[in-house]
Amino acid sequence: MARKQNEPDACKARGFKKGRSGNPKGRPPIIREVQELAREYTDEAIEQLVSIGRDEKINGSARVQAWNSVLDRGWGRPKQSVDVKVDHNASGLANAIAAAQERMRVQALEQQAPIIEGEIISPTKE
């Protein structure tokens, strides 16, 4: 029988082992080299974008895009809003939580000292 995707064991199988990175060697060095090279042209690129933004002979959408690029680099990109539909029927999560609680209950029972049942009797005088 195949495991369902939302079962705890299936989730563990997909993740990284504890203490291991998904990218142990880091970024490839070629990306760093390209990044450094591109940064050498930052001043020139900003000047060119400003020039495009100011040139009234260039079409409006290119000018807007140039100005947006200047603003993005100077002030960061604006926050994006995202519409999210929340499914309140989170049965998969509920099942995973119930399974985890059951495992914890069983472990607690296994760690308890055995209980001896009996009844208390009063001492008798002879």
N, CA, C and O atoms as a DFTB+ gen file, in Angstrom:
504 C
 N C O
     1  1       0.842      -1.180       0.000
     2  2       0.000       0.000       0.000
     3  2       0.890       1.247       0.000
     4  3       1.824       1.338       0.797
     5  1       0.610       2.197      -0.880
     6  2       1.420       3.411      -0.993
     7  2       1.114       4.365       0.154
     8  3      -0.015       4.449       0.638
     9  1       2.159       5.085       0.576
    10  2       1.955       6.070       1.641
    11  2       1.288       7.314       1.071
    12  3       1.547       7.697      -0.070
    13  1       0.446       7.932       1.851
    14  2      -0.145       9.196       1.448
    15  2       0.881      10.292       1.687
    16  3       1.735      10.180       2.567
    17  1       0.787      11.361       0.885
    18  2       1.765      12.437       0.975
    19  2       1.770      13.139       2.319
    20  3       2.825      13.583       2.773
    21  1       0.627      13.251       2.965
    22  2       0.574      14.032       4.193
    23  2       0.795      13.215       5.456
    24  3       0.655      13.745       6.558
    25  1       1.134      11.955       5.326
    26  2       1.422      11.153       6.508
    27  2       2.801      11.521       7.042
    28  3       3.698      11.827       6.257
    29  1       2.989      11.498       8.361
    30  2       4.255      11.920       8.954
    31  2       5.478      11.191       8.390
    32  3       6.512      11.819       8.162
    33  1       5.379       9.882       8.162
    34  2       6.530       9.146       7.639
    35  2       6.875       9.588       6.230
    36  3       8.051       9.649       5.870
    37  1       5.872       9.895       5.433
    38  2       6.116      10.353       4.070
    39  2       6.780      11.723       4.089
    40  3       7.652      12.003       3.267
    41  1       6.372      12.576       5.023
    42  2       6.974      13.905       5.133
    43  2       8.442      13.800       5.534
    44  3       9.283      14.536       5.017
    45  1       8.749      12.900       6.441
    46  2      10.141      12.714       6.865
    47  2      11.001      12.243       5.710
    48  3      12.151      12.664       5.581
    49  1      10.459      11.377       4.871
    50  2      11.234      10.804       3.773
    51  2      11.643      11.861       2.762
    52  3      12.682      11.718       2.117
    53  1      10.850      12.926       2.606
    54  2      11.157      13.951       1.615
    55  2      12.160      14.975       2.109
    56  3      12.839      15.591       1.287
    57  1      12.289      15.187       3.403
    58  2      13.120      16.260       3.926
    59  2      14.596      15.895       3.980
    60  3      14.990      14.769       3.676
    61  1      15.395      16.873       4.371
    62  2      16.828      16.641       4.538
    63  2      17.071      16.031       5.909
    64  3      16.301      16.252       6.843
    65  1      18.130      15.275       6.019
    66  2      18.486      14.712       7.310
    67  2      18.951      15.842       8.220
    68  3      19.498      16.842       7.754
    69  1      18.729      15.676       9.511
    70  2      19.076      16.705      10.484
    71  2      20.563      17.039      10.394
    72  3      21.413      16.149      10.378
    73  1      20.861      18.334      10.335
    74  2      22.248      18.775      10.282
    75  2      22.855      18.761       8.886
    76  3      24.038      19.063       8.730
    77  1      22.073      18.419       7.871
    78  2      22.582      18.379       6.494
    79  2      21.961      19.494       5.678
    80  3      20.775      19.793       5.813
    81  1      22.768      20.102       4.836
    82  2      22.287      21.156       3.957
    83  2      21.820      20.540       2.648
    84  3      22.324      19.499       2.228
    85  1      20.873      21.176       2.018
    86  2      20.432      20.741       0.700
    87  2      21.415      21.164      -0.374
    88  3      21.342      20.692      -1.508
    89  1      22.337      22.052      -0.022
    90  2      23.337      22.529      -0.968
    91  2      24.674      22.650      -0.235
    92  3      25.113      23.759       0.070
    93  1      25.328      21.511       0.051
    94  2      26.520      21.538       0.902
    95  2      27.700      22.317       0.332
    96  3      28.534      22.803       1.096
    97  1      27.792      22.448      -0.978
    98  2      28.931      23.158      -1.576
    99  2      28.661      24.644      -1.757
   100  3      29.549      25.381      -2.186
   101  1      27.461      25.093      -1.440
   102  2      27.120      26.503      -1.609
   103  2      26.849      26.832      -3.068
   104  3      26.680      25.944      -3.904
   105  1      26.811      28.119      -3.352
   106  2      26.561      28.551      -4.726
   107  2      27.758      28.219      -5.602
   108  3      28.899      28.246      -5.139
   109  1      27.501      27.906      -6.858
   110  2      28.630      27.643      -7.751
   111  2      29.471      28.906      -7.936
   112  3      28.917      30.005      -7.975
   113  1      30.789      28.776      -8.049
   114  2      31.654      29.949      -8.148
   115  2      31.380      30.799      -9.382
   116  3      31.605      32.009      -9.346
   117  1      30.908      30.212     -10.459
   118  2      30.646      30.972     -11.680
   119  2      29.610      32.057     -11.429
   120  3      29.696      33.135     -12.017
   121  1      28.635      31.795     -10.570
   122  2      27.612      32.799     -10.271
   123  2      28.244      33.983      -9.548
   124  3      27.905      35.131      -9.834
   125  1      29.145      33.723      -8.628
   126  2      29.827      34.811      -7.916
   127  2      30.635      35.661      -8.883
   128  3      30.644      36.887      -8.768
   129  1      31.311      35.029      -9.831
   130  2      32.121      35.768     -10.804
   131  2      31.248      36.658     -11.672
   132  3      31.586      37.816     -11.914
   133  1      30.127      36.123     -12.141
   134  2      29.212      36.906     -12.968
   135  2      28.634      38.055     -12.154
   136  3      28.487      39.168     -12.660
   137  1      28.311      37.789     -10.908
   138  2      27.758      38.816     -10.037
   139  2      28.764      39.950      -9.833
   140  3      28.400      41.124      -9.919
   141  1      30.010      39.610      -9.568
   142  2      31.042      40.634      -9.382
   143  2      31.230      41.455     -10.649
   144  3      31.369      42.677     -10.584
   145  1      31.234      40.791     -11.798
   146  2      31.389      41.488     -13.071
   147  2      30.221      42.446     -13.301
   148  3      30.430      43.590     -13.706
   149  1      29.006      41.994     -13.048
   150  2      27.825      42.833     -13.247
   151  2      27.848      44.037     -12.309
   152  3      27.423      45.126     -12.695
   153  1      28.334      43.859     -11.092
   154  2      28.372      44.966     -10.137
   155  2      29.333      46.070     -10.566
   156  3      29.183      47.221     -10.158
   157  1      30.310      45.721     -11.381
   158  2      31.238      46.740     -11.885
   159  2      30.517      47.753     -12.778
   160  3      30.987      48.879     -12.943
   161  1      29.386      47.360     -13.349
   162  2      28.647      48.223     -14.270
   163  2      27.438      48.890     -13.612
   164  3      26.596      49.456     -14.310
   165  1      27.340      48.833     -12.307
   166  2      26.168      49.374     -11.615
   167  2      25.970      50.856     -11.894
   168  3      24.869      51.268     -12.258
   169  1      27.010      51.664     -11.730
   170  2      26.871      53.113     -11.943
   171  2      26.434      53.417     -13.369
   172  3      25.531      54.223     -13.593
   173  1      27.080      52.768     -14.327
   174  2      26.747      52.992     -15.734
   175  2      25.305      52.552     -16.040
   176  3      24.586      53.216     -16.788
   177  1      24.902      51.426     -15.451
   178  2      23.546      50.927     -15.697
   179  2      22.502      51.882     -15.136
   180  3      21.487      52.135     -15.785
   181  1      22.734      52.416     -13.943
   182  2      21.790      53.365     -13.350
   183  2      21.726      54.627     -14.206
   184  3      20.639      55.145     -14.463
   185  1      22.880      55.127     -14.650
   186  2      22.892      56.321     -15.507
   187  2      22.104      56.066     -16.794
   188  3      21.360      56.934     -17.250
   189  1      22.267      54.889     -17.370
   190  2      21.562      54.547     -18.612
   191  2      20.052      54.463     -18.372
   192  3      19.264      54.940     -19.188
   193  1      19.655      53.860     -17.260
   194  2      18.226      53.773     -16.934
   195  2      17.627      55.168     -16.756
   196  3      16.518      55.430     -17.223
   197  1      18.351      56.061     -16.084
   198  2      17.877      57.428     -15.898
   199  2      17.778      58.128     -17.252
   200  3      16.820      58.858     -17.507
   201  1      18.754      57.909     -18.106
   202  2      18.739      58.502     -19.443
   203  2      17.525      58.032     -20.242
   204  3      16.871      58.834     -20.908
   205  1      17.228      56.750     -20.177
   206  2      16.051      56.200     -20.871
   207  2      14.784      56.803     -20.280
   208  3      13.870      57.180     -21.015
   209  1      14.727      56.894     -18.955
   210  2      13.551      57.459     -18.294
   211  2      13.294      58.906     -18.677
   212  3      12.141      59.333     -18.732
   213  1      14.336      59.660     -18.939
   214  2      14.200      61.083     -19.270
   215  2      13.989      61.348     -20.762
   216  3      13.548      62.435     -21.135
   217  1      14.292      60.393     -21.599
   218  2      14.235      60.589     -23.054
   219  2      12.790      60.495     -23.546
   220  3      12.213      59.408     -23.580
   221  1      12.218      61.614     -23.918
   222  2      10.824      61.658     -24.344
   223  2      10.610      61.036     -25.720
   224  3       9.467      60.814     -26.121
   225  1      11.687      60.750     -26.452
   226  2      11.562      60.112     -27.769
   227  2      11.326      58.606     -27.636
   228  3      10.841      57.967     -28.570
   229  1      11.665      58.048     -26.485
   230  2      11.493      56.603     -26.236
   231  2      10.061      56.374     -25.769
   232  3       9.487      57.204     -25.063
   233  1       9.481      55.217     -26.178
   234  2       8.068      54.977     -25.831
   235  2       7.866      54.930     -24.313
   236  3       8.776      54.625     -23.542
   237  1       6.635      55.245     -23.930
   238  2       6.295      55.407     -22.517
   239  2       6.528      54.170     -21.673
   240  3       6.997      54.293     -20.542
   241  1       6.212      52.959     -22.185
   242  2       6.363      51.760     -21.351
   243  2       7.833      51.472     -21.057
   244  3       8.163      51.001     -19.968
   245  1       8.720      51.751     -22.014
   246  2      10.158      51.553     -21.772
   247  2      10.656      52.537     -20.724
   248  3      11.485      52.193     -19.882
   249  1      10.140      53.777     -20.780
   250  2      10.553      54.784     -19.798
   251  2      10.063      54.411     -18.398
   252  3      10.800      54.536     -17.420
   253  1       8.815      53.953     -18.313
   254  2       8.270      53.537     -17.012
   255  2       9.074      52.372     -16.455
   256  3       9.394      52.340     -15.266
   257  1       9.396      51.423     -17.314
   258  2      10.173      50.270     -16.862
   259  2      11.556      50.704     -16.375
   260  3      12.057      50.176     -15.383
   261  1      12.172      51.661     -17.070
   262  2      13.484      52.155     -16.650
   263  2      13.393      52.819     -15.280
   264  3      14.218      52.558     -14.405
   265  1      12.378      53.688     -15.092
   266  2      12.226      54.357     -13.805
   267  2      11.915      53.355     -12.693
   268  3      12.419      53.482     -11.577
   269  1      11.079      52.355     -13.004
   270  2      10.797      51.317     -11.995
   271  2      12.068      50.587     -11.594
   272  3      12.266      50.273     -10.420
   273  1      12.922      50.319     -12.559
   274  2      14.185      49.632     -12.249
   275  2      15.060      50.485     -11.344
   276  3      15.684      49.977     -10.412
   277  1      15.103      51.794     -11.624
   278  2      15.901      52.695     -10.772
   279  2      15.333      52.699      -9.348
   280  3      16.077      52.585      -8.374
   281  1      14.016      52.830      -9.241
   282  2      13.389      52.858      -7.915
   283  2      13.571      51.531      -7.169
   284  3      13.838      51.521      -5.968
   285  1      13.424      50.421      -7.887
   286  2      13.602      49.109      -7.250
   287  2      14.999      48.957      -6.670
   288  3      15.168      48.417      -5.577
   289  1      15.994      49.431      -7.399
   290  2      17.363      49.283      -6.914
   291  2      17.667      50.246      -5.783
   292  3      18.459      49.937      -4.893
   293  1      17.040      51.409      -5.814
   294  2      17.287      52.396      -4.768
   295  2      16.496      52.150      -3.499
   296  3      16.996      52.397      -2.402
   297  1      15.269      51.668      -3.630
   298  2      14.373      51.559      -2.487
   299  2      13.869      50.151      -2.228
   300  3      13.156      49.917      -1.252
   301  1      14.232      49.213      -3.090
   302  2      13.742      47.850      -2.953
   303  2      12.390      47.712      -3.622
   304  3      11.677      48.698      -3.810
   305  1      12.048      46.519      -3.972
   306  2      10.763      46.285      -4.635
   307  2       9.642      46.393      -3.614
   308  3       9.810      46.024      -2.451
   309  1       8.489      46.906      -4.061
   310  2       7.365      46.999      -3.123
   311  2       6.881      45.623      -2.703
   312  3       7.030      44.648      -3.440
   313  1       6.308      45.553      -1.527
   314  2       5.768      44.285      -1.030
   315  2       4.641      43.836      -1.944
   316  3       3.837      44.643      -2.412
   317  1       4.598      42.528      -2.190
   318  2       3.557      41.953      -3.034
   319  2       2.445      41.412      -2.149
   320  3       2.715      40.782      -1.127
   321  1       1.208      41.652      -2.530
   322  2       0.108      41.048      -1.788
   323  2      -0.304      39.774      -2.522
   324  3      -0.258      39.698      -3.750
   325  1      -0.699      38.798      -1.750
   326  2      -1.075      37.509      -2.314
   327  2      -2.412      37.103      -1.733
   328  3      -2.608      37.137      -0.518
   329  1      -3.334      36.719      -2.605
   330  2      -4.608      36.185      -2.140
   331  2      -4.434      34.703      -1.888
   332  3      -3.969      33.965      -2.757
   333  1      -4.807      34.271      -0.695
   334  2      -4.642      32.875      -0.324
   335  2      -5.991      32.315       0.095
   336  3      -6.701      32.917       0.901
   337  1      -6.335      31.176      -0.448
   338  2      -7.553      30.499      -0.027
   339  2      -7.150      29.473       1.026
   340  3      -6.331      28.591       0.769
   341  1      -7.729      29.598       2.197
   342  2      -7.402      28.697       3.295
   343  2      -8.465      27.615       3.376
   344  3      -9.658      27.906       3.468
   345  1      -8.032      26.385       3.340
   346  2      -8.949      25.263       3.461
   347  2      -9.051      24.898       4.935
   348  3      -8.097      24.387       5.522
   349  1     -10.193      25.158       5.521
   350  2     -10.362      24.888       6.944
   351  2     -10.566      23.409       7.234
   352  3     -10.620      23.005       8.395
   353  1     -10.678      22.613       6.204
   354  2     -10.802      21.176       6.389
   355  2      -9.398      20.567       6.297
   356  3      -9.057      19.907       5.315
   357  1      -8.616      20.795       7.308
   358  2      -7.224      20.346       7.309
   359  2      -7.134      18.945       7.891
   360  3      -6.447      18.725       8.889
   361  1      -7.824      18.003       7.272
   362  2      -7.857      16.649       7.818
   363  2      -6.482      15.995       7.793
   364  3      -6.153      15.211       8.683
   365  1      -5.679      16.308       6.784
   366  2      -4.331      15.736       6.725
   367  2      -3.494      16.174       7.907
   368  3      -2.797      15.364       8.517
   369  1      -3.562      17.458       8.232
   370  2      -2.820      17.979       9.378
   371  2      -3.380      17.410      10.673
   372  3      -2.628      17.041      11.574
   373  1      -4.684      17.342      10.758
   374  2      -5.318      16.786      11.953
   375  2      -4.911      15.327      12.155
   376  3      -4.641      14.905      13.280
   377  1      -4.866      14.559      11.065
   378  2      -4.446      13.157      11.164
   379  2      -2.993      13.044      11.611
   380  3      -2.656      12.184      12.424
   381  1      -2.130      13.912      11.081
   382  2      -0.715      13.888      11.469
   383  2      -0.554      14.232      12.943
   384  3       0.243      13.609      13.645
   385  1      -1.308      15.222      13.412
   386  2      -1.242      15.604      14.831
   387  2      -1.755      14.465      15.705
   388  3      -1.159      14.159      16.739
   389  1      -2.854      13.835      15.298
   390  2      -3.407      12.718      16.075
   391  2      -2.414      11.559      16.135
   392  3      -2.256      10.929      17.181
   393  1      -1.744      11.279      15.012
   394  2      -0.755      10.191      14.992
   395  2       0.419      10.514      15.913
   396  3       0.915       9.636      16.619
   397  1       0.865      11.769      15.908
   398  2       1.976      12.173      16.774
   399  2       1.567      12.074      18.244
   400  3       2.352      11.626      19.080
   401  1       0.343      12.491      18.557
   402  2      -0.140      12.399      19.935
   403  2      -0.234      10.942      20.384
   404  3       0.105      10.615      21.521
   405  1      -0.688      10.080      19.499
   406  2      -0.788       8.648      19.835
   407  2       0.605       8.064      20.105
   408  3       0.787       7.300      21.052
   409  1       1.596       8.431      19.259
   410  2       2.971       7.948      19.482
   411  2       3.501       8.427      20.824
   412  3       4.157       7.672      21.542
   413  1       3.218       9.679      21.165
   414  2       3.680      10.221      22.446
   415  2       2.996       9.502      23.609
   416  3       3.638       9.221      24.620
   417  1       1.697       9.201      23.478
   418  2       0.960       8.498      24.529
   419  2       1.532       7.107      24.740
   420  3       1.714       6.676      25.879
   421  1       1.821       6.394      23.640
   422  2       2.374       5.043      23.734
   423  2       3.758       5.090      24.376
   424  3       4.077       4.254      25.221
   425  1       4.584       6.067      23.979
   426  2       5.923       6.189      24.576
   427  2       5.822       6.464      26.070
   428  3       6.592       5.909      26.854
   429  1       4.885       7.309      26.473
   430  2       4.718       7.625      27.891
   431  2       4.295       6.386      28.669
   432  3       4.770       6.150      29.780
   433  1       3.410       5.604      28.087
   434  2       2.975       4.373      28.753
   435  2       4.122       3.380      28.881
   436  3       4.242       2.694      29.896
   437  1       4.959       3.304      27.862
   438  2       6.096       2.372      27.903
   439  2       7.110       2.776      28.964
   440  3       7.797       1.921      29.524
   441  1       7.209       4.077      29.245
   442  2       8.200       4.557      30.207
   443  2       7.694       4.511      31.646
   444  3       8.484       4.654      32.579
   445  1       6.397       4.314      31.841
   446  2       5.829       4.268      33.190
   447  2       6.223       2.967      33.885
   448  3       6.394       1.921      33.259
   449  1       6.359       3.078      35.205
   450  2       6.597       1.878      36.008
   451  2       5.316       1.054      36.018
   452  3       4.223       1.619      35.993
   453  1       5.431      -0.256      36.055
   454  2       4.212      -1.078      36.062
   455  2       3.381      -0.809      37.313
   456  3       3.923      -0.572      38.393
   457  1       2.089      -0.846      37.155
   458  2       1.168      -0.609      38.270
   459  2       0.673      -1.959      38.760
   460  3       0.219      -2.801      37.985
   461  1       0.773      -2.137      40.052
   462  2       0.280      -3.374      40.656
   463  2      -1.044      -3.050      41.308
   464  3      -1.134      -2.179      42.173
   465  1      -2.049      -3.752      40.889
   466  2      -3.366      -3.493      41.450
   467  2      -3.581      -4.378      42.678
   468  3      -3.081      -5.500      42.765
   469  1      -4.318      -3.846      43.588
   470  2      -4.632      -4.603      44.800
   471  2      -5.582      -3.809      45.657
   472  3      -6.065      -2.751      45.253
   473  1      -5.849      -4.317      46.833
   474  2      -6.715      -3.568      47.732
   475  2      -6.026      -3.467      49.085
   476  3      -5.248      -4.332      49.488
   477  1      -6.339      -2.394      49.756
   478  2      -5.733      -2.156      51.072
   479  2      -6.587      -2.888      52.103
   480  3      -7.812      -2.773      52.132
   481  1      -5.901      -3.633      52.932
   482  2      -6.630      -4.329      54.009
   483  2      -6.076      -3.833      55.335
   484  3      -4.893      -3.514      55.455
   485  1      -6.946      -3.778      56.313
   486  2      -6.514      -3.306      57.627
   487  2      -5.900      -4.480      58.379
   488  3      -6.334      -5.622      58.233
   489  1      -4.891      -4.185      59.179
   490  2      -4.257      -5.268      59.944
   491  2      -5.251      -5.847      60.967
   492  3      -6.093      -5.135      61.514
   493  1      -5.126      -7.128      61.199
   494  2      -6.004      -7.789      62.169
   495  2      -5.228      -8.072      63.448
   496  3      -4.017      -8.287      63.410
   497  1      -5.931      -8.073      64.587
   498  2      -5.307      -8.368      65.877
   499  2      -5.549      -9.832      66.174
   500  3      -6.653     -10.339      65.973
   501  1      -4.539     -10.501      66.643
   502  2      -4.690     -11.906      66.996
   503  2      -4.564     -12.120      68.453
   504  3      -4.666     -13.254      68.921
